[in-house]
Amino acid sequence: MVKYDQIKGVREAWCAMPKHGKQILAEALELPPVERAELVENLLTSFEFQSREKIDALWAEEAEDRIDAFERGEMTAIPAEDVFAEIEKNRP
């Protein structure tokens, strides 16, 4: 489980955050790593960036390149659950 004060910079933001926001953050930090990552992605995509279309196109191109490399046997895949489990294992 991740605590808000274990994350750099969160302690200062926590003090200024409204009570409702603190509750949401506390609940979000209770989520498993994969679900927290999905939540972050959804929050970030809720912002409107002027160059969002260009960024999306570049990420789509990168994803296609990686899929092609995987299909050619040039790279292997690691399940996301394994990656997040390793991150949690190495967390201080």
C-alpha positions in Angstrom: 0.0 0.0 0.0 1.3 3.5 -0.9 0.8 6.3 1.6 0.5 9.9 0.4 3.6 11.0 2.4 5.8 8.4 0.7 5.4 10.2 -2.7 7.8 13.1 -3.2 5.9 16.4 -3.2 2.6 15.0 -2.2 2.9 16.1 1.4 2.9 19.8 0.4 0.0 19.4 -2.0 -1.9 17.4 0.7 -1.9 20.4 3.0 -3.6 22.7 0.5 -6.0 20.0 -0.9 -9.7 20.3 0.1 -11.0 17.5 2.3 -12.9 15.8 -0.6 -9.7 15.8 -2.7 -7.8 14.2 0.2 -10.4 11.5 0.5 -10.2 10.8 -3.3 -6.4 10.7 -3.2 -6.3 8.4 -0.2 -8.7 6.0 -1.9 -6.7 6.1 -5.2 -3.5 5.2 -3.3 -5.2 2.1 -2.0 -5.7 0.8 -5.6 -3.4 -1.9 -7.0 -0.7 -0.5 -9.3 -2.4 -1.4 -12.6 -5.6 0.3 -11.5 -3.7 3.4 -10.3 -1.9 3.6 -13.7 -5.3 3.4 -15.5 -6.6 6.2 -13.2 -3.6 8.4 -13.9 -4.1 7.8 -17.7 -7.7 8.7 -17.5 -7.0 11.9 -15.4 -4.3 13.0 -17.8 -6.5 12.5 -20.9 -9.1 14.6 -19.3 -6.9 17.7 -19.9 -7.1 19.3 -23.2 -3.6 19.9 -24.7 -3.2 22.0 -27.8 -0.9 19.5 -29.4 -2.8 16.4 -28.2 -3.5 15.2 -31.7 0.2 15.3 -32.5 1.1 13.5 -29.3 -1.6 10.8 -29.9 -0.3 10.3 -33.4 3.3 9.9 -32.2 2.3 7.4 -29.5 0.2 5.5 -32.1 3.3 5.3 -34.3 5.4 4.2 -31.4 2.9 1.5 -30.5 2.8 0.2 -34.0 6.6 0.1 -34.2 6.7 -1.8 -31.0 4.1 -4.3 -32.1 6.0 -4.8 -35.4 9.2 -5.4 -33.5 7.4 -7.9 -31.2 5.9 -9.7 -34.2 9.4 -9.9 -35.8 10.8 -11.4 -32.6 13.0 -8.4 -31.9 11.5 -7.8 -28.5 9.6 -9.7 -25.8 6.6 -8.8 -23.7 6.3 -8.7 -20.0 2.9 -8.8 -18.4 1.9 -5.5 -16.8 1.1 -7.3 -13.5 4.7 -8.6 -13.4 6.1 -5.1 -14.0 4.0 -3.5 -11.3 4.7 -6.3 -8.9 8.4 -5.7 -9.4 7.9 -2.0 -8.8 6.0 -2.7 -5.6 8.7 -5.2 -4.4 11.4 -2.6 -4.8 9.5 0.3 -3.3 11.2 1.6 0.0 
